[in-house]
């Protein structure tokens, strides 16, 4: 048997008065997701603890059964996803160009991502290469639009805070050491010097002087967050005994899954949520050489970030139409365990980026029990036979319903793996 895990990123939400007190998922017309819930075993899932808001890379890392302390950091994972070949000692940070204004001796975020022409972005990003720190190497690598990665080399540490305040009207944050090591202190000091160098260089750049004359906000600062460095990780196959494939469209998932030893299919988003998801489901169903296939779509999360629940409702309905393939082609296959859930909630109301509510979960196959749930949403799935599912429990349930879980107490390998049979060493007749 094999598992197809479908992640509808950011699917969960809050109740909205504009939707008669329902979430966008509750309000949406979802006959195919409801059909799966009716045929399956349902519950509510949180990758960590209820109420805790998670970023997508943290949520996925926990869903795949790893400890939060093992996470290399998003900066590093995106570097891998973008095809960089990171040095094991380098530190990587996410960064993006922004617009700040001086106020009371601070640099206040005025525009998080101002509109900038492609030619202007190229010139401004090129100017970043002239900005310096003193004792460590800092190199800017462009990724997309106004975003990039900072590569820190030398005696550096990823144990530093972010400079990105996230919300407009707040000052850029002083980078501080997050532990007591000399490397963390030195890295934070040099990062602050570098960020001030960026501000001075970009503020005097001819393009920004021209933007000021036109009444446009200057693009004069760099905001950084989520430092990371390579960490030793147990490969997914060794941890769970499953040969894995990830089908996703963003570098963060390519990098994360490659670091876990999964194969990766780098698909693209076409602007057609229904068509994109249907194509990914078809690819997953045809990939019979894999035991575990991660299928991801980001569009529900992106719709939540619009803060318009009607947009999210419409996107969910498009995803449901794609799930017709799951109902018609995947669900009848007795050798497939189909799991549908989300990594986190993204509320289309309020100021939080992601929110800490649970998300619906359904598991459909020949071994899960059939409960009495008939609708796939954040409320109805709470009545399901799975109950509340947390973190690593998801992967243990996958092994259980693939009929591969090991009886607790058996030791067929030197490490107590959760799957059976393990990668054990046979006793040879001529061995002794």
C-alpha positions as CSV (number, residue, x, y, z in Angstrom):
1,X,0.0,0.0,0.0
2,X,1.0,3.6,-0.4
3,X,-0.2,6.9,1.0
4,X,-1.1,10.1,-0.9
5,X,-1.1,13.0,1.5
6,X,-2.9,16.1,0.1
7,X,-2.1,19.3,1.8
8,X,-4.5,22.2,1.1
9,X,-2.2,24.8,2.6
10,X,-3.9,27.3,4.9
11,X,-7.3,25.8,4.5
12,X,-8.6,26.4,8.0
13,X,-10.1,29.7,9.0
14,X,-12.3,31.6,11.4
15,X,-16.1,32.2,11.4
16,X,-17.2,35.2,9.5
17,X,-20.3,37.3,9.9
18,X,-20.2,37.9,6.1
19,X,-20.6,34.1,5.7
20,X,-23.5,33.8,8.2
21,X,-21.1,32.8,11.0
22,X,-19.4,30.1,9.0
23,X,-15.8,29.6,7.9
24,X,-15.0,29.8,4.1
25,X,-14.7,26.0,4.0
26,X,-18.1,25.6,5.7
27,X,-19.7,28.1,3.4
28,X,-18.1,26.6,0.2
29,X,-19.9,24.1,-2.0
30,X,-17.6,21.0,-1.6
31,X,-19.3,17.9,-2.7
32,X,-16.1,16.0,-3.4
33,X,-14.4,16.8,-0.1
34,X,-17.7,15.9,1.6
35,X,-17.8,12.6,-0.3
36,X,-14.3,11.8,1.0
37,X,-15.3,12.6,4.6
38,X,-18.3,10.4,4.3
39,X,-16.2,7.5,3.1
40,X,-13.4,8.1,5.6
41,X,-12.3,8.5,9.2
42,X,-12.2,12.1,10.3
43,X,-10.8,14.4,13.0
44,X,-9.1,17.7,13.6
45,X,-5.3,18.2,13.2
46,X,-2.7,20.5,14.6
47,X,1.0,20.0,13.8
48,X,2.0,21.3,17.2
49,X,-0.3,22.7,19.9
50,X,-3.8,24.2,19.5
51,X,-3.6,28.0,19.4
52,X,0.0,28.1,18.2
53,X,0.4,29.8,14.9
54,X,2.9,27.9,12.6
55,X,4.7,28.9,9.5
56,X,4.4,26.4,6.6
57,X,7.9,25.0,6.9
58,X,7.6,24.4,10.6
59,X,4.2,22.8,10.2
60,X,5.4,20.5,7.4
61,X,8.5,19.6,9.4
62,X,6.4,18.6,12.3
63,X,3.8,16.8,10.1
64,X,6.6,14.7,8.7
65,X,7.5,13.6,12.2
66,X,10.5,15.7,13.1
67,X,11.2,17.7,16.2
68,X,11.0,21.5,16.0
69,X,14.5,21.8,17.4
70,X,15.9,19.9,14.4
71,X,14.6,22.4,11.8
72,X,17.5,23.9,9.8
73,X,15.7,27.2,9.4
74,X,13.8,28.6,6.4
75,X,16.7,30.7,5.1
76,X,18.7,27.5,4.6
77,X,15.8,25.5,3.2
78,X,15.0,28.1,0.6
79,X,18.7,28.2,-0.4
80,X,18.5,24.5,-1.1
81,X,15.2,24.9,-2.9
82,X,16.6,27.6,-5.2
83,X,19.4,25.3,-6.2
84,X,22.2,26.8,-4.2
85,X,24.9,24.5,-2.9
86,X,25.3,25.7,0.7
87,X,28.5,25.4,2.6
88,X,27.8,23.5,5.8
89,X,29.1,26.5,7.9
90,X,27.3,29.3,6.1
91,X,24.2,30.9,7.5
92,X,21.2,31.9,5.3
93,X,18.5,34.5,5.9
94,X,15.4,35.4,4.0
95,X,15.4,39.1,3.0
96,X,13.4,41.5,1.0
97,X,13.6,45.2,-0.1
98,X,11.3,47.5,1.6
99,X,10.7,51.2,2.2
100,X,11.5,52.9,5.6
101,X,11.3,56.4,6.9
102,X,13.4,58.0,9.7
103,X,11.4,58.8,12.8
104,X,12.8,59.5,16.3
105,X,16.2,58.0,15.3
106,X,14.6,54.8,14.1
107,X,13.8,53.3,10.6
108,X,10.1,52.8,10.5
109,X,8.6,50.4,8.0
110,X,6.5,52.5,5.6
111,X,5.9,50.0,2.8
112,X,6.6,46.3,3.2
113,X,6.9,45.6,-0.5
114,X,6.6,48.8,-2.6
115,X,5.8,48.6,-6.3
116,X,9.1,48.7,-8.2
117,X,9.8,48.3,-11.9
118,X,11.8,45.2,-12.9
119,X,14.7,47.4,-14.2
120,X,14.8,49.4,-10.9
121,X,14.9,46.2,-8.9
122,X,17.8,45.0,-10.8
123,X,19.8,48.2,-10.2
124,X,18.9,48.3,-6.5
125,X,19.8,44.7,-5.9
126,X,23.1,45.2,-7.7
127,X,23.8,48.0,-5.3
128,X,23.5,45.6,-2.4
129,X,26.7,44.0,-3.5
130,X,28.6,47.2,-2.5
131,X,27.3,47.1,1.1
132,X,29.8,45.7,3.6
133,X,30.2,44.5,7.2
134,X,33.6,44.2,8.9
135,X,34.5,40.8,10.2
136,X,32.1,38.4,8.3
137,X,31.2,37.9,4.7
138,X,27.7,38.9,3.7
139,X,26.5,38.2,0.1
140,X,23.1,39.0,-1.4
141,X,21.5,36.4,-3.7
142,X,18.4,37.5,-5.7
143,X,15.5,35.0,-5.8
144,X,12.3,36.7,-7.1
145,X,10.9,40.2,-7.4
146,X,12.2,42.2,-4.4
147,X,13.1,39.1,-2.4
148,X,16.5,37.4,-1.9
149,X,18.7,35.5,0.5
150,X,21.7,36.7,2.5
151,X,24.6,34.3,2.7
152,X,26.7,34.8,5.8
153,X,30.2,33.2,5.9
154,X,33.0,33.1,8.4
155,X,32.7,32.7,12.2
156,X,28.9,33.1,12.1
157,X,25.8,31.8,13.9
158,X,22.2,31.3,12.9
159,X,21.2,32.1,16.5
160,X,20.1,35.7,15.8
161,X,16.8,37.5,15.8
162,X,15.0,38.9,12.7
163,X,15.1,42.5,11.6
164,X,11.8,42.4,9.8
165,X,9.0,44.0,11.8
166,X,6.4,42.4,9.5
167,X,3.8,45.1,10.2
168,X,4.0,48.6,8.6
169,X,4.3,51.4,11.1
170,X,6.8,49.5,13.3
171,X,10.6,50.1,13.3
172,X,13.1,47.7,11.8
173,X,14.3,45.5,14.6
174,X,17.8,45.5,16.0
175,X,19.4,42.1,15.3
176,X,20.2,40.5,18.7
177,X,22.1,37.3,19.6
178,X,19.7,34.4,20.5
179,X,22.3,32.6,22.5
180,X,25.4,33.5,24.6
181,X,28.1,32.4,22.1
182,X,30.7,34.9,20.7
183,X,29.6,33.9,17.2
184,X,26.0,34.9,17.8
185,X,27.1,38.2,19.3
186,X,29.5,38.9,16.4
187,X,27.0,37.9,13.8
188,X,24.2,40.2,15.2
189,X,26.6,43.2,15.5
190,X,27.8,42.8,11.9
191,X,24.3,42.3,10.6
192,X,23.2,45.6,12.2
193,X,26.2,47.3,10.6
194,X,25.3,45.8,7.3
195,X,21.6,46.8,7.4
196,X,22.6,50.4,8.2
197,X,25.1,50.3,5.3
198,X,22.2,49.1,3.0
199,X,20.0,51.9,4.2
200,X,22.6,54.6,3.5
201,X,23.6,53.1,0.2
202,X,20.1,52.7,-1.2
203,X,18.8,56.0,0.2
204,X,21.4,57.9,-1.8
205,X,21.0,55.8,-4.9
206,X,20.0,57.8,-8.0
207,X,16.9,55.6,-8.5
208,X,15.6,56.5,-5.1
209,X,16.3,60.2,-5.5
210,X,14.3,60.0,-8.7
211,X,11.4,58.1,-7.0
212,X,11.4,60.8,-4.3
213,X,11.0,63.5,-7.0
214,X,8.0,61.6,-8.4
215,X,6.4,61.3,-5.0
216,X,7.1,57.5,-4.9
217,X,8.3,55.8,-1.7
218,X,12.0,55.0,-1.7
219,X,13.1,51.4,-1.8
220,X,15.8,52.0,0.8
221,X,16.1,49.1,3.2
222,X,16.5,45.4,3.6
223,X,14.4,43.3,6.1
224,X,15.7,40.0,7.2
225,X,14.2,36.9,9.0
226,X,14.5,33.2,9.7
227,X,18.2,32.5,9.7
228,X,19.2,28.9,9.1
229,X,22.1,26.6,8.7
230,X,22.4,22.9,7.6
231,X,21.6,20.4,10.4
232,X,22.0,16.7,10.5
233,X,18.7,15.0,9.8
234,X,17.5,11.4,9.8
235,X,16.3,10.7,6.2
236,X,12.6,10.3,5.8
237,X,13.0,6.7,4.4
238,X,15.1,5.7,7.4
239,X,12.7,7.3,9.9
240,X,9.4,6.0,8.5
241,X,10.4,3.2,6.1
242,X,8.6,4.9,3.2
243,X,10.1,5.9,-0.2
244,X,8.7,9.5,-0.6
245,X,7.9,11.9,-3.4
246,X,6.9,15.6,-2.9
247,X,4.8,17.3,-5.6
248,X,4.9,21.1,-4.9
249,X,5.4,24.4,-6.6
250,X,7.5,26.5,-4.3
251,X,11.2,26.4,-3.4
252,X,10.6,26.1,0.3
253,X,9.0,22.7,-0.2
254,X,11.6,21.6,-2.7
255,X,14.3,22.5,-0.2
256,X,12.6,21.0,2.8
257,X,11.8,17.7,1.1
258,X,15.2,17.4,-0.5
259,X,16.8,17.9,2.9
260,X,14.7,15.0,4.2
261,X,15.8,12.8,1.3
262,X,12.6,12.8,-0.6
263,X,12.4,12.9,-4.4
264,X,10.9,16.2,-5.6
265,X,8.7,17.0,-8.6
266,X,8.9,20.8,-9.2
267,X,5.5,21.7,-10.7
268,X,4.4,25.2,-11.5
269,X,1.3,27.3,-10.6
270,X,-0.6,28.3,-13.7
271,X,-3.2,30.5,-12.1
272,X,-5.8,27.7,-12.5
273,X,-6.1,26.2,-9.0
274,X,-8.5,23.5,-10.2
275,X,-6.3,22.4,-13.1
276,X,-3.1,22.5,-11.1
277,X,-4.4,20.4,-8.3
278,X,-6.0,17.9,-10.7
279,X,-2.7,17.5,-12.5
280,X,-0.8,17.0,-9.2
281,X,-3.3,14.3,-8.1
282,X,-3.0,12.5,-11.4
283,X,0.8,12.6,-11.1
284,X,0.6,11.3,-7.5
285,X,-1.7,8.4,-8.5
286,X,0.5,7.4,-11.3
287,X,3.7,7.4,-9.2
288,X,3.3,3.8,-8.0
289,X,7.0,3.4,-7.2
290,X,6.6,5.5,-4.1
291,X,5.1,4.6,-0.7
292,X,4.4,8.2,0.4
293,X,3.4,11.0,-1.9
294,X,3.1,14.6,-0.6
295,X,0.8,16.7,-2.8
296,X,0.7,20.4,-2.0
297,X,-1.2,23.5,-3.2
298,X,-0.7,27.0,-1.7
299,X,-3.8,28.8,-3.1
300,X,-6.1,28.5,-0.1
301,X,-3.3,30.1,2.0
302,X,-2.8,32.9,-0.5
303,X,-6.6,33.5,-0.6
304,X,-6.6,33.8,3.2
305,X,-3.9,36.5,3.0
306,X,-6.3,38.7,0.9
307,X,-8.4,39.1,4.1
308,X,-11.5,38.5,1.9
309,X,-13.4,35.4,3.0
310,X,-15.4,35.3,-0.3
311,X,-12.2,35.0,-2.3
312,X,-11.1,32.1,-0.1
313,X,-14.5,30.4,-0.5
314,X,-14.2,30.6,-4.3
315,X,-10.7,29.2,-4.2
316,X,-11.8,26.3,-2.0
317,X,-14.6,25.5,-4.4
318,X,-12.1,25.4,-7.3
319,X,-9.9,23.0,-5.2
320,X,-13.0,20.8,-4.5
321,X,-13.7,20.5,-8.2
322,X,-10.2,19.2,-8.6
323,X,-10.8,16.7,-5.9
324,X,-13.3,14.9,-8.2
325,X,-10.2,13.1,-9.5
326,X,-9.5,11.9,-6.0
327,X,-13.1,10.6,-5.6
328,X,-13.3,9.0,-9.0
329,X,-9.8,7.6,-9.5
330,X,-7.9,7.5,-6.2
331,X,-10.5,6.5,-3.7
332,X,-11.5,3.3,-5.5
333,X,-7.9,2.1,-5.5
334,X,-7.7,-0.4,-2.5
335,X,-3.9,0.0,-2.3
336,X,-4.0,3.7,-1.6
337,X,-4.5,5.5,1.7
338,X,-5.7,9.0,0.9
339,X,-5.2,11.6,3.5
340,X,-6.5,15.1,3.1
341,X,-5.7,17.9,5.5
342,X,-3.9,21.3,5.9
343,X,-0.7,22.4,7.4
344,X,-2.2,25.3,9.4
345,X,-5.1,27.8,9.4
346,X,-4.8,31.1,7.6
347,X,-7.6,33.4,8.8
348,X,-9.1,35.8,6.2
349,X,-9.8,38.2,9.1
350,X,-7.7,39.8,11.7
351,X,-4.0,40.8,11.7
352,X,-2.2,37.5,12.2
353,X,-0.3,36.0,9.3
354,X,-1.4,32.4,10.2
355,X,-3.6,31.4,13.1
356,X,-3.5,28.6,15.6
357,X,-6.8,26.8,15.0
358,X,-7.0,23.1,14.1
359,X,-7.7,22.0,10.6
360,X,-10.0,19.2,9.3
361,X,-8.4,15.8,8.6
362,X,-9.8,12.8,6.7
363,X,-8.2,9.4,6.0
364,X,-9.8,7.2,3.4
365,X,-8.7,3.6,2.6
366,X,-9.5,0.0,3.3
367,X,-8.3,0.1,6.9
368,X,-9.6,3.3,8.5
369,X,-12.9,3.1,10.3
370,X,-16.0,4.7,8.8
371,X,-17.5,7.3,11.1
372,X,-20.7,9.3,10.7
373,X,-19.2,12.5,9.4
374,X,-20.6,13.6,6.1
375,X,-19.0,17.1,5.6
376,X,-15.4,18.1,5.4
377,X,-14.9,21.2,7.5
378,X,-13.5,22.5,10.8
379,X,-16.7,21.8,12.7
380,X,-18.1,18.5,11.3
381,X,-14.8,16.7,11.3
382,X,-14.6,17.3,15.1
383,X,-17.3,14.6,15.5
384,X,-15.1,12.1,13.7
385,X,-13.6,8.9,15.0
386,X,-10.0,10.1,14.7
387,X,-10.6,12.8,17.4
388,X,-7.9,15.4,17.9
389,X,-4.6,14.5,16.1
390,X,-1.3,16.2,17.0
391,X,2.1,16.5,15.4
392,X,3.9,13.2,14.8
393,X,0.7,11.2,15.5
394,X,-0.2,11.9,11.8
395,X,2.7,9.8,10.5
396,X,2.0,7.0,13.0
397,X,-1.6,6.9,11.8
398,X,-0.3,6.7,8.2
399,X,1.9,3.7,9.1
400,X,-1.0,2.1,11.0
401,X,-3.4,2.4,8.0
402,X,-0.8,1.3,5.5
403,X,-0.6,-1.9,7.7
404,X,3.1,-1.2,8.4
405,X,3.2,-0.2,12.0
406,X,5.5,-2.2,14.3
407,X,4.4,-3.9,17.4
408,X,5.8,-1.9,20.3
409,X,8.6,-3.8,22.0
410,X,10.0,-5.6,19.0
411,X,13.6,-4.9,18.1
412,X,14.3,-6.0,14.5
413,X,16.9,-3.1,14.1
414,X,19.4,-1.4,16.3
415,X,17.2,1.7,16.4
416,X,13.6,1.3,17.6
417,X,11.9,2.2,14.3
418,X,8.1,2.6,14.2
419,X,7.6,0.5,11.0
420,X,7.8,-3.3,10.3
421,X,9.7,-4.9,8.8
422,X,12.7,-2.7,9.5
423,X,15.9,-2.5,7.5
424,X,17.3,-5.5,9.4
425,X,20.4,-7.5,8.9
426,X,19.7,-11.2,8.0
427,X,21.5,-14.0,9.9
428,X,23.7,-15.7,7.3
429,X,24.5,-19.5,7.6
430,X,28.2,-18.8,7.0
431,X,28.5,-15.8,9.2
432,X,30.0,-17.4,12.3
